[in-house]
Amino acid sequence: MGKHESIMLNESDREELKRFSTTGVHSARLVNRAKIILALDTTQGRKKQTYKTITKHLDTSYQTIHDTKKSFLSAKNITEFLQRKKRTTPPTPPKITGETEARIIALACSQPPKDYAKWTLRLLADKSVKLGYADSLSHMSVKRLLKKHNLSLT
């Protein structure tokens, strides 16, 4: 895609972008994308705004404009362009699986180590790592897990 490739919107697409950018509740990023494409539209003798003008007017970067234009030209239709892509997988697999949760909860319900009156979050996290339930585990992860199941250490 070249920098000088034109965007020519038909009337219904232009109206949809205008409506999307001015009404309803949408993420700021998506509204900005719609405004960028409207600014780049050259249909019916409209003068395409320069990237410099758009960056000032929309308080965005040259790269954002370039990426938005590229995304628009590769999208099948306006609706696809105006929707966020859904992730197919999380960025990293969760450390605590259902089996790990069960083991940590069982550990929290068991007798605390010798010389301790009760389990602490850090003790549970350290013991879970020592027992091989997870490679590493923070006390805050243990806290979230216990809270999720309405359990406390008191």
Secondary structure, DSSP 8 states (H G I E B T S, - for coil): --TT--B---HHHHHHHHHHHHSS---HHHHHHHHHHHHHB-GGG-----HHHHHHHHT--HHHHHHHHHHHHHSSSHHHHTS----SS-SS--S--HHHHHHHHHHHHS---TT-SS--HHHHHHHHHHTTS-S---HHHHHHHHHHTT----
